Amino acid sequence: MLTIIDTVKDALDESPPEIIADLMETGICLAGGGAQLRGLDRRLTEELHVRVWVAEDPMTCVVRGAGLILENYDQLRHLLVGLERGSTKHD
């Protein structure tokens, strides 16, 4: 049976090296319902040897961020990526 830790490790194994480098430098921020699993941030930090923390108000932070992007799309569109892996195309 796969655990959350195994799933995260598998996702990281499939990530491009530049993403891994960014994660090693800045860490991983947990958001959403899974972020509220008690001790998940500490366990991931121990297993991955990367800083992991829970976002402030993890249940709404993603939707609030998406709303900010939509409200300021013309100024922030350069921060978005396309559907293709590694793409920065926004058309």
N, C-alpha and C positions, 0 to 999 in steps of 0.2 A: 504494500500500500504506500503510495506517495504521500509525503507530508508537505506542509507548506514550505518547510526549509528545502526539501528536495526540489520542489517546483521552482523556487527562487534560484537555486543553484543551477538547475537545468536552463532557465531563462538566461542567466548570466553566461553560461557556457556557450550559448548561441549568439551572444551579443558581440558586435564588432569591437576590436581592440580600443578604438577611440572612445567608445562608450564606457568600457571598463576603466580606462584611464580617468575619465571624468568622475565616475563613481568612486574610485579610490581617492581622488582629490577632495570631492565635495560631500560624498556620502549618499545615503538613500533616505528619502523622506517618505514615510508611509501615510497614505490617505485612504479614505473610504472605510467601510465596515470592518475589513480585515485589520486595519490599523488599531482597532479597539480591542484586539485580542491581548489580554493581559500578558505582558512580558515578551511579546513577539519582537519588539525592537531590541531588547537586550539579547535575546536568543540569536537573532540574526547578526547582531554585532559580534557575538562570540563565535558563531559558525563561519561568518564570511570575512572576519577581520577588517570590517569596514564600518564607519560610523553610520548608525541607523537611528532615526528619531521619528516621532509621531508629529504630524502637522498640527498646527493650531486649528481646532475645530475640524477634525478630519472628515466628518460627514458632509460638510458643505464647501470645503475649500476648493475642490475641483470645479464645481458648478459656478462658484463665485469667480474663479479665475477665468473660466470660459466666458462668463458674462462680461468681464472686463475686456477680454480680447474682442468680443463682438461690438462692444460700445466704442472701441478705439481701433477698429480693424485696420484702417489705412495706416495708422502709425505703428501698429504692432505686427502686421502680416509678415514681416521679415523674420519674426521669431518662430513661425509655423513651419512644419515640414510636410511634404507630400505623403501620399499613401505608399509609394514605393520606398523600400528600405534605402536610407541614405539620401533620399531626394529632398531638395529644398524648393521644388516646384509647387506653386500655389494656385495655378490656373484652374 
